[in-house]
Amino acid sequence: MNTQMNRRKFLSGTAASAAAFTIVPRHVLGGVGNVAPSEKINICLIGCGTMGLGHLMARVRTPELQVVAVCDPEKDGVNYVDWSRDGLRRSIARVLGKPDSWKAGSIPGGRDIGQAIVEAGYAQRQASGQFKGCASYADFRELLEKEKDLDAVEVMTPDHLHATIAIAAMKKGKHVGMHKPLANKLQEARLVIETARKTKVGTYFMPASIDPRIRQVAGWIRQGAIGALREIHNWSNRPVWPQHATIPTDTPPVPKDFDWDLWLGPSQPRPYHPHYTHAVFRGWYEFGGGPIADMGHYSLWPVFHEFGLDNLSMVESTPSHVCEVVDGVSSKVHNDYSFPVACTVRFRFAAKADRPAVDLFWHDGGMRPPTPEEIVRDDKGLPAEGMMFVGDKGKILGGFRCDNPRLLSPGAAGELSEDTARAPRAWEHGSSWIETFRSGKPNCGDFTLAGPISDAFNLAAISLRLGGQRLIWDAAGGRIANPQSANKYLAREYRKGWELTA
């Protein structure tokens, strides 16, 4: 075997025939569940916040993976934000195999605890009870330069860093798994997709799914259960974090061992403030993607693909606003820096051969569509989160991801069959992201499938930022046809040295 061929090249699939003779079968090494070291995928976690640490604990328990590095500009944080006070600490304590004493009374995060999780998890599998083999970095660029035998990266950072890190990793030939969104700027998301196509590495967009509930609903609609589809509504109880109506004016000190400059990454310099970091970053146009990017990818990814929502023509929105009183005069706060506390966004998709024109509505912050008469008659209201399909002859109502869909129109669901008329696409055959990273087989979360939903969600942010402005979208040209002044928001204003170009 060519001594210059490293282990990672075996996993790419390009040397599959040679690998068949070189890699020791796992059953030879101790039975089902054991994976030979030469078969493991060397992976790193970039972003050791609360969600990143949750994923990391799962990755350490995955036999096919070997976590070799963690990365975060926060070394040892205690000011994180989570959905419960003690849940993460208790989970970490179980993995570390010691009493729940990790920074008692605080919510932990940072690369030190990430490294501790990895080494404690692997130590439990060693006869010696010891393991040291997880590198720790503050800067992802240093990690990508030094970790020569790295196969894949998992990006769990705030949204404004997604494209920068993913593109750098793909250009190094690394497979990439990434949380939502691909990017919080439209041109960056398109560049992520373009880079994935050019480099041909394995990619996986974590919120993607092939949802049987959406497939069932699509089959009912194809069978005429509600007539011609006209509207799709999806509503969420997000945001569940503060979306500040004003930019902070105080300047608290940067926490010890937190590299604020690295956290900003491509964004323009600004004073540190905890209102920007950790879980609350989602509320800012510069750093996050708002509630729709946080949750809409989960619920609407299969909707976009099942109904062919790839010909967006218009986006408009209705954002809430905040007022203030200054010198006895009340006025609306001008806000083009943070998402509203509630909104409705309307996406118009032009007609296609297999469906008429359809409007997709997103509602958050307590906003919901009008309650259908069929529910009003039963003296009921809409749930806090849900999804509804509206046709010219009826409606289908379900939970947030269309859980337990039911017809609100005349007729019984029992009269409808599971519609299998549409032939499945290549990526619908069930390849896992681990198989994608190992062999290059496509999966349902391939970055190249994320173009339409990424365009739509990033345009929604622009419409909201402009106070509800209607945007006419030229998809072929990748530009806003009207108003043309809105095109400046398609890209980021980069800090020098962090520019992304095609």
C-alpha positions in Angstrom: 0.0 0.0 0.0 1.2 3.5 -0.8 2.7 4.8 2.4 1.6 8.3 1.6 -2.1 7.4 1.6 -3.4 8.3 5.0 -6.3 6.7 6.8 -8.8 9.5 5.9 -8.5 8.7 2.2 -9.8 5.3 2.9 -13.0 6.7 4.3 -13.6 8.9 1.3 -14.7 5.9 -0.8 -12.2 6.6 -3.6 -10.0 3.7 -2.4 -12.9 1.3 -1.4 -11.5 -1.8 -3.2 -8.1 -1.4 -1.5 -9.7 -0.7 1.8 -11.7 -4.0 1.6 -8.4 -5.9 1.9 -6.7 -3.6 4.4 -9.3 -2.8 7.0 -9.7 -5.5 9.6 -13.4 -6.5 9.8 -15.0 -5.4 13.1 -16.1 -8.9 14.1 -12.4 -10.0 14.2 -11.8 -7.4 16.9 -14.3 -8.6 19.4 -17.8 -9.0 18.2 -20.8 -6.9 17.2 -20.5 -3.2 18.2 -16.8 -3.0 18.1 -15.3 -0.9 15.4 -11.7 -1.2 14.3 -9.6 2.0 14.8 -8.9 2.1 11.1 -12.7 2.2 10.4 -13.5 5.0 12.8 -14.2 8.5 11.6 -12.0 11.1 13.3 -14.3 14.0 14.1 -14.1 17.3 16.0 -16.7 19.6 17.6 -16.5 23.3 16.9 -18.7 25.1 19.3 -18.9 23.9 22.9 -22.0 25.7 24.1 -24.9 23.9 25.7 -26.3 22.4 22.5 -22.8 21.5 21.3 -22.0 19.7 24.6 -25.3 17.7 24.3 -24.3 16.6 20.8 -20.8 15.8 22.0 -22.0 13.4 24.7 -23.9 11.5 22.0 -20.8 11.4 19.6 -18.6 10.0 22.3 -21.0 7.1 22.7 -21.1 6.4 18.9 -18.8 3.5 18.1 -18.1 4.6 14.5 -16.7 7.9 15.6 -13.6 9.0 17.4 -13.7 12.6 18.8 -10.2 13.9 18.5 -10.6 17.6 19.2 -12.9 20.3 20.5 -12.8 24.0 19.7 -14.4 27.1 21.3 -13.3 30.7 22.0 -14.6 30.2 25.5 -12.2 28.2 27.7 -14.3 27.6 30.8 -17.6 29.4 30.9 -20.2 29.7 33.6 -22.6 32.2 32.2 -24.4 30.1 29.6 -28.1 30.0 28.9 -30.1 26.8 28.8 -33.7 25.6 29.1 -33.3 24.2 32.6 -30.9 25.2 35.5 -29.4 21.8 36.2 -30.2 19.4 33.4 -27.0 19.9 31.5 -24.8 19.6 34.6 -26.5 16.4 35.6 -25.9 14.9 32.1 -22.3 15.9 32.2 -21.9 14.5 35.7 -23.2 11.1 34.5 -20.7 11.1 31.6 -17.8 12.1 33.8 -18.7 9.4 36.3 -18.5 11.7 39.3 -21.0 13.5 41.6 -22.8 16.5 40.2 -20.3 19.0 41.2 -19.3 20.7 38.0 -19.6 24.4 38.6 -22.6 23.9 41.0 -25.2 26.6 40.5 -24.1 27.6 37.0 -24.7 26.4 33.5 -21.3 25.3 32.0 -19.8 25.5 28.6 -16.5 26.0 26.8 -13.7 23.8 25.4 -12.4 22.7 28.8 -15.6 20.9 29.7 -15.8 19.6 26.1 -12.4 18.0 26.4 -13.3 16.6 29.8 -16.4 15.0 28.5 -14.5 13.3 25.6 -11.6 12.0 27.7 -13.9 10.8 30.6 -16.2 9.1 28.1 -13.4 7.2 26.4 -11.6 6.4 29.7 -14.6 4.4 30.8 -13.8 2.0 27.9 -10.1 1.5 28.7 -8.9 -1.2 31.0 -6.6 1.4 32.7 -9.5 3.8 33.2 -7.4 6.5 31.7 -7.6 8.3 28.3 -5.8 11.4 27.0 -6.2 12.1 23.3 -8.6 15.0 22.7 -6.9 18.2 21.6 -8.4 21.6 22.6 -8.3 24.8 20.5 -9.7 28.3 20.7 -9.3 29.0 17.0 -10.9 26.7 14.4 -8.3 27.8 11.9 -5.5 26.5 14.1 -7.4 23.2 14.5 -7.8 22.7 10.8 -4.2 23.4 10.2 -2.8 21.1 12.9 -5.2 18.1 12.9 -3.8 16.4 9.9 -5.7 13.1 10.3 -9.1 14.8 10.9 -12.0 13.4 8.7 -14.9 15.5 9.7 -16.1 18.6 11.7 -19.3 19.3 13.4 -20.2 23.0 13.5 -22.3 24.0 16.5 -21.4 27.7 16.8 -23.6 30.8 16.6 -25.1 31.3 13.2 -22.8 34.0 11.9 -19.8 31.6 12.0 -21.4 28.7 10.2 -20.4 29.6 6.6 -16.9 30.7 7.5 -16.1 27.5 9.4 -17.9 25.1 7.0 -16.2 26.6 3.9 -12.8 26.5 5.5 -13.3 22.8 6.5 -14.6 21.8 3.1 -11.7 23.4 1.4 -9.4 21.3 3.6 -11.2 18.2 2.3 -13.1 17.6 5.6 -16.7 16.3 5.8 -19.0 18.7 7.5 -22.1 18.3 9.7 -23.7 21.5 10.7 -26.6 22.8 12.8 -29.2 25.2 11.4 -29.0 27.5 9.5 -26.3 26.9 6.7 -25.7 30.6 7.1 -27.6 33.7 8.3 -26.8 35.6 5.1 -28.2 34.5 1.8 -25.0 34.9 -0.2 -23.1 33.0 2.4 -25.5 30.1 2.3 -25.2 29.9 -1.4 -21.4 29.9 -1.1 -21.6 27.0 1.4 -23.7 25.0 -1.2 -21.3 26.0 -4.0 -18.3 24.9 -2.0 -19.9 21.5 -1.2 -20.6 20.9 -4.9 -17.0 21.7 -5.8 -15.2 19.9 -3.1 -17.5 16.8 -3.2 -17.0 16.1 0.5 -19.8 14.5 2.6 -22.1 17.0 4.2 -25.0 16.7 6.6 -27.5 19.5 7.6 -28.7 18.3 11.0 -32.4 19.4 11.1 -33.1 17.7 7.7 -35.5 14.8 7.6 -37.7 12.7 5.4 -40.9 13.0 7.4 -43.6 10.3 6.9 -46.2 12.6 8.4 -45.6 15.2 5.6 -45.5 12.4 3.0 -48.9 11.2 4.3 -50.4 14.7 4.1 -48.9 15.2 0.6 -50.5 11.9 -0.5 -53.9 12.9 0.8 -53.7 16.2 -1.0 -52.7 14.5 -4.3 -55.8 12.3 -3.8 -58.0 15.4 -3.6 -58.8 15.4 0.1 -58.8 19.2 0.4 -59.0 20.2 -3.3 -56.3 22.4 -4.7 -53.6 23.4 -2.1 -53.6 27.2 -1.5 -51.9 27.8 1.8 -49.5 26.1 4.3 -49.3 27.5 7.8 -46.7 26.7 10.4 -46.5 28.4 13.8 -44.1 28.2 16.8 -43.9 29.3 20.4 -40.4 30.7 19.7 -38.7 32.9 20.6 -37.9 31.5 24.0 -35.0 33.9 24.5 -34.8 37.7 24.8 -35.0 39.6 21.6 -33.7 43.0 22.8 -35.3 46.1 21.3 -32.2 48.2 21.8 -28.5 47.8 21.3 -26.7 47.6 24.7 -25.0 50.8 25.8 -23.1 49.5 28.8 -19.7 47.8 28.4 -19.2 45.0 30.9 -15.7 43.4 30.9 -15.0 40.5 28.7 -15.1 37.3 30.8 -11.8 35.7 31.7 -10.4 33.3 29.1 -13.1 34.2 26.6 -11.7 35.4 23.2 -14.3 37.9 22.1 -12.4 38.7 18.9 -12.6 35.1 17.8 -16.3 34.9 18.7 -17.0 37.9 16.5 -15.2 36.2 13.6 -16.3 37.8 10.3 -18.5 40.4 12.0 -17.5 44.0 12.5 -15.9 44.9 15.9 -18.3 46.0 18.7 -18.0 46.0 22.5 -18.6 42.7 24.3 -22.0 42.2 25.9 -23.6 39.0 27.2 -26.8 40.0 25.3 -25.0 38.9 22.2 -23.5 35.5 23.2 -24.5 32.0 23.9 -28.2 31.0 23.3 -29.4 34.6 23.0 -27.4 35.3 19.8 -30.4 34.1 17.8 -32.3 37.4 18.3 -29.8 39.6 16.4 -29.7 39.9 12.6 -25.9 40.0 12.7 -25.4 36.9 14.7 -28.6 34.8 14.4 -31.5 33.8 12.2 -34.4 34.4 14.5 -37.2 31.9 15.4 -37.7 30.7 11.8 -34.1 29.6 11.4 -34.1 28.1 14.8 -37.2 25.9 14.4 -38.5 26.3 10.8 -35.8 24.0 9.4 -37.1 21.1 11.4 -40.7 21.5 10.5 -40.5 22.9 6.9 -37.5 21.1 5.4 -39.7 18.1 4.4 -42.5 20.5 3.3 -40.2 22.3 0.9 -39.1 19.0 -0.7 -42.4 17.2 -0.7 -44.3 20.1 -2.3 -41.5 21.3 -4.6 -41.2 24.8 -3.0 -38.2 25.8 -5.1 -39.6 28.7 -7.1 -40.0 31.5 -4.5 -41.2 34.7 -6.1 -42.2 37.0 -3.2 -41.6 37.5 0.6 -43.5 39.9 2.9 -43.8 40.1 6.6 -45.8 41.6 9.5 -43.4 42.3 12.4 -44.4 43.5 15.9 -42.8 46.7 17.1 -41.9 48.4 20.4 -42.5 52.0 21.4 -40.7 54.3 23.9 -41.6 57.6 25.6 -38.9 60.3 25.3 -39.6 63.7 26.9 -43.3 62.9 27.1 -43.5 61.9 23.4 -44.3 58.3 22.4 -42.7 57.0 19.2 -41.9 53.7 17.6 -38.3 52.4 18.2 -36.4 52.2 14.9 -35.0 48.7 14.9 -33.0 47.1 12.1 -30.7 45.1 14.3 -32.8 42.6 16.2 -35.7 40.3 15.3 -39.2 41.3 16.4 -40.8 39.5 19.4 -43.5 38.2 17.1 -44.2 38.2 13.4 -45.9 36.5 10.4 -44.0 35.9 7.2 -45.7 35.1 3.9 -43.7 33.3 1.1 -45.3 33.1 -2.4 -44.3 30.2 -4.6 -45.3 30.3 -8.3 -47.4 27.5 -9.9 -45.8 24.4 -11.2 -46.9 21.5 -13.3 -47.9 19.4 -10.3 -49.4 22.2 -8.1 -51.0 25.6 -8.3 -49.4 28.7 -6.8 -49.1 28.3 -3.0 -48.5 30.7 -0.1 -46.5 29.4 2.9 -47.0 31.3 6.2 -44.7 31.3 9.2 -46.0 32.6 12.5 -44.1 33.0 15.8 -44.1 34.9 19.1 -47.7 33.8 19.8 -49.0 34.6 16.4 -51.2 32.0 14.7 -53.4 31.7 11.6 -57.2 32.4 11.9 -58.9 29.6 13.7 -60.8 27.4 11.2 -64.5 27.3 11.4 -64.4 23.6 11.8 -62.6 24.0 15.1 -64.7 27.0 16.2 -67.8 24.9 15.8 -66.3 22.4 18.3 -65.6 25.3 20.7 -61.8 24.6 20.4 -58.8 26.8 19.5 -55.5 26.2 17.7 -52.6 24.7 19.7 -49.6 26.8 20.7 -47.6 25.2 17.9 -49.0 23.6 14.8 -49.1 23.1 11.0 -52.1 23.5 8.7 -52.7 22.9 5.0 -55.5 24.9 3.4 -57.2 23.8 0.2 -60.1 25.2 -1.7 -62.3 22.3 -0.4 -60.9 21.7 3.1 -58.1 21.7 5.6 -55.6 19.4 7.2 -54.4 20.2 10.8 -51.5 18.7 12.8 -48.9 19.5 15.4 -45.8 21.6 14.8 -44.2 19.0 12.5 -47.7 17.9 11.4 -47.9 15.3 14.2 -51.2 13.4 14.1 -52.6 15.0 11.0 -56.4 15.0 10.6 -58.8 16.2 8.0 -61.1 19.1 8.9 -63.0 18.7 5.6 -65.9 16.4 4.9 -64.9 12.8 4.4 -62.9 10.3 6.5 -59.2 9.7 6.6 -59.9 6.0 6.3 -61.0 6.6 2.7 -57.5 7.8 1.8 -54.5 5.6 1.1 -50.8 6.2 1.6 -49.8 7.8 -1.7 -46.7 6.3 -3.2 -47.2 7.6 -6.7 -44.2 10.0 -6.5 -40.9 8.1 -7.1 -38.4 8.6 -4.3 -35.3 10.7 -5.0 -31.8 9.1 -4.6 -31.2 10.8 -1.2 -34.4 9.3 0.2 -33.1 5.8 0.4 -32.0 6.3 4.0 -28.2 6.8 4.1 -27.1 8.0 7.4 -24.7 10.9 7.8 -22.1 8.5 9.1 -22.4 6.5 5.8 -22.1 9.7 3.9 -18.9 10.6 5.7 -17.6 7.1 5.1 -18.5 6.4 1.5 -20.0 9.6 0.0 -23.5 8.2 -0.4 -26.1 11.0 -0.4 -28.4 11.6 2.6 -31.5 13.7 3.1 -29.4 16.5 4.7 -26.9 17.1 1.9 -26.0 20.8 1.8 -26.8 20.9 -1.9 -30.5 20.3 -1.1 -30.7 23.4 1.2 -30.8 26.1 -1.4 -34.6 26.9 -1.5 -35.2 26.9 2.2 -32.0 28.9 2.9 -33.0 31.5 0.4 -36.5 31.8 1.8 -35.5 32.1 5.5 -32.7 34.6 4.8 -35.1 36.7 2.7 -37.6 36.6 5.6 -35.0 38.2 7.8 -34.4 41.0 5.3 -38.1 41.7 5.0 -38.5 41.8 8.8 -35.4 44.0 9.1 -37.0 46.5 6.7 -40.2 46.7 8.8 -42.2 44.2 6.7 -41.1 45.3 3.3 -42.4 43.2 0.4 -39.5 41.7 -1.5 -39.8 40.5 -5.1 -37.2 37.8 -5.6 -35.3 36.9 -8.8 -34.1 33.4 -7.9 -32.2 32.9 -11.2 -30.2 36.1 -10.7 -29.8 35.6 -7.0 -31.0 39.2 -6.3 -34.0 41.2 -5.0 -35.7 42.7 -8.0 -37.7 45.2 -5.9 -36.7 47.1 -3.8 -33.2 47.0 -5.2 -31.9 48.8 -2.1 -32.5 45.7 -0.1 -29.8 43.8 -1.9 -27.2 45.2 0.5 -28.5 42.8 3.1 -27.9 39.7 1.1 -24.2 39.7 2.2 -22.3 40.5 5.4 -20.2 43.5 5.9 -17.0 41.6 6.6 -14.2 42.4 9.0 -10.9 42.8 7.2 -9.2 39.4 6.8 -12.4 37.4 7.2 -14.0 37.9 3.7 -15.7 35.0 1.9 -15.6 35.0 -1.9 -16.7 32.6 -4.5 
